[in-house]
Amino acid sequence: TGDYSAAAHGLEPATVTSDVVVQDPDQAFNPNDGFSNLHQFNLSGAAFFRIAMPPESVGDPAIDLDIFVYNPNGVQVASSTSGATNELVDISAPMDGTWSVYVHGWQTAGPSAAYDMYSWVISGTPGGNMAIDSAPASATIGSTGAVDVSWTGATAGQWHLGAVSHSDGGGLLGLTLVNVDNR
């Protein structure tokens, strides 16, 4: 048993990036061959970074787009290459700097495909429009407890993501994501 505290990290609406990617004739991802779109994100002090492309983001089940993510050092650290377009990449505690996200035209069901890419950056600093209503003051490894949260400003028609950080006297133990999809 030890000290425990929970903190809310604001509920953020998705940033929606709309674009069109062309078909890659050999379907092999290469960030330099012109068959992927580059989107860059400048992150600083983030606790969490998410990129998503659900099936409705392309509107046609025959389209299969993929996502590849590079950290600020230019190293590929994640990808999502699910069948069809149902892509999700989560990065915990991303380093500060410019992150590169490529959307690859693996199968565009024509010469090109339009898409909506959703992204969220959750601040490493607690605050914002989400609050902890109640949480235990101590925790025991292997046991469970309830942390109640509330929020304001989760706009209808938008997809939101926030987090609750869990800490003890030694620092951060982990994050619990709060997903509010009002689309």
Secondary structure, DSSP 8 states (H G I E B T S, - for coil): -EE-EEEEEEEEE-EEEEEEEE--TT----TTSSSEEEEEEEESSEEEEEEEE-GGGTS-TT-EEEEEEE-TTS-EEEEE--SSS-EEEEEES--SEEEEEEEEEEE-SSSEEEEEEEEEEEESS-BSSEEEEE--SEE-TT-----EEEES---TT-EEEEEEEEEETTEEEEEEEEEEE--
